[in-house]
Amino acid sequence: MKVVSGEAARWVHLSRVVLHGSGPGIEDGPRKVESARAYRDRLVLKLSGVNDASGAAALRGSDVLAAAEDVPRLPKDVYWVERLVGARVMDAVLGDIGRVADVIEAGGGDLLLVKDDQGVETLIPMVKQFVTGIDEASGTIRLALPEGLRGLNAEGGRETA
């Protein structure tokens, strides 16, 4: 299976997974992992009760999920996207500028797509010069934005607030 949340090697410790969206006659739910290994961007799992190619084929297209307590800890300054979406974004000068609507993968690094209460979007590069702190527990991202960045891609290119 292709890993969509981080490097495959981070997930080889799993002892259980939850299947969702399985094929006809296959029950969704928890499964014991008998073995796991990373291969490039993929995680190869041997699930209990799946003993041949036809059993594995029946699971094709299923989502394979990990329980929250099994999600690996990440290195410093690396974050799970789903934990950033919805976070309140606060700038040192402008104050509250909105919430993270999405994290966009770009060639040079990730971008936070922040929307304010009026729907004005701001793309903020996730670089140390702009992102001064991320507090997952409180759901807050602190910024020090350069003048003119906020609302740059808004209609007319004007800065808001």
BELFEN-V834336 format. One line per field, one symbol per residue. psi: psi as a letter, one per 30 degrees, with the letter a starting at -180 (. if undefined). burial: b if it has 9 or more other ideal C-beta (glycine too) atoms within 8 Angstrom, else e. A space follows every 50 residues. Layout:
BEGIN
psi->???
burial->???
END
This chain:
BEGIN
psi->kkkfiakeffgffkfllkkkhllkgkklakkkjelklkjcglkjkjkkfj fleeeeeffkfkkjlkkeffklkllkgklkeffekfkkkkkeefbjgalj flkkklefllkkjkkafggkkkkjkilffejfkkjeefhkkkliklkfek geglkfgkkl.
burial->eebeebebeebbebebbbbbebbeebebeebebeebebeeebbbbebeeb eeeebbebbeebebebeeebeeeeeeeebbeeebbebbbbbeebeebbbb eebeeeeeebbbbbbbeeebbbbbbbeeebbeebbeeeebbbbbbeeebb bbebeeeebbe
END
